[in-house]
């Protein structure tokens, strides 16, 4: 896990979100507000300013909609 991921988790928590690490399908992800999962790459892009929190939320919604039984939706 990178320093950027830790910084993003701390930043989200300071902004009132509930961000923490969790295990999903054998990999560690960032769980946000107990309803959304983000990869480390997405989390780093968030802290780098490449994506807003809303864009990361939209990426999650799209992945979740496409997931329906597709275990490769994270790849």
N, C-alpha and C positions, 0 to 999 in steps of 0.2 A: 504494500500500500504506500502511496506516495504522500509527501507532505501536502500536496495540493488537495488530495482527498480529505485529509484531516482538516485543512483550512476551510474547505467547502462545508464540511459537516458542522464545524464550529460556527461558521457564518450563518448557515441556515438556522441553527439552534438559537443564535442571537436575534435573528429576525422573527422568532416565534414558531418556527417549524420544529417538528420532532424528527431529527435525522440521526440515524445510527447504522451500524453495520449489522447485516444478517446473512444467513446462509440460504441460498436458493439454488436448487438443482446442483448441489455440490460445489457451488462457487459463492464467494463472498460478494455481496452487493450492498448498495447504500439504500436503506429503507427510509422513505420520507413520509412523514405524517401518517404512518401505519397504513398507507393505502397505495404507495407507489414505490417501485424499485428502479434504481438507476445503476448503470455499470460504473466502474471506476473511471473509464474514459469519458462518459457523459458528465460525471461529477467534476472531473478535471476541466472539461470544456466550460462548465458552469463557472468555476472559479477563475478561469482565464478570460471570461467575458465573451466567449464564442457563442454561448447560448444563454438566454435568460431562463429564470426559473420556469416561466410559463412555457417556453419552448421545450424544456426537458420534460415537463408534465405532458405536453402534447406528444412527444416521442414515446413516452410510456403508454399513453392512450392508444396510439397507433400500433405499437408492439403488442399490447394486450388484446386489441381487436383482431390482430393477425395470428395471435398465438393459438387459439382454439385447437389444441392438440399438437401443435407444431413445436417440438422441443428445440428446433434450430432458430426460433424467432429471435433469440439473443445473439445469434452469430451474424 
